[in-house]
Amino acid sequence: MATDILTGDISNILNFLSAAAALGTAAMGLVDSSKVFCGGPSNFGFGYIKGAISPFLAQAPGGAAAFGSAKVLQTLNANWLNGVAIADQKAKAKALIHLGLTQGNAATLAEAAGVDGAMLKTAAASIATSTALTPSQIGVLGQFDAVLSAVLDAAYERGDQKYRNACKLLAMLVATVLGGLGGWLVYGSGTEPVSQYFCSWKFGISLLIGISATPLAPMAKDLATSLQTAVSAVRTI
């Protein structure tokens, strides 16, 4: 008898997990599909990248670069929205910044990286004329590259964290709304006022399922398997 009761309780829990997982998956799907509207949640996090990289996009005075800062940011933003691998995005950002290094903007870029401006300018001049770099020039370029790599690492990691957290939050909000509406469809009665459902414990349970749906969705299968294994073990006792 006790085993039958336990089996029934476990069955109810499994149904709860299945419903929450399905709701969480649906909510994440809706959030992901919203990217069709100008990128949707994919835009979250790029502000960190833009803010970090802007000081390294200074153009040389007196002339417009063939591939200026606006186009560089547009390219990086396109990669971000399209979900290109983070390592590839950082490599492309670094390459574009190195490509834009000239004698005219070397002092500005050196100030942004905290390296010797005069030495970086001579290094840029040597690169422009295909002259062999001196050890000092190689050293300042190495310092510049190290600082730039650290800045890009921090910017992309913070941007990625904000993007993931924002998507999870949006999915939780969507799942909560869907949970409340789903509870009304299941428990609500056409002959009763809507306020009666929204003031009942059933509405609270529906919201609880919606709130827990997003974090439960990735692990629901493992939890269900563990519970089923536990029930099978109890039955053999």
Buried (B, 14 or more C-beta within 10 A) or exposed (E): EEEEEBEEEBEEEBEBBEBBBEBBBBBBEBBBEBBEEEBBBBBBBBEBBBEBBEEBBBBBEEEEBEEEBEEBBEBBBEBBBEEEEBEEBBEBBBEBBBEBBBBBBBBBBBEBBEBBBEBBBBBBBBBEEEEEBEEEBEBBBEBBBEBBEEBBEEBBBBBBEBBEEBBBBBBBBBBBEBBBEBBBEEBBEEEEEEEEBBEBEBBEBBBBBBBBBBBBBEEBEEBBEEBEEEBEEEEEE
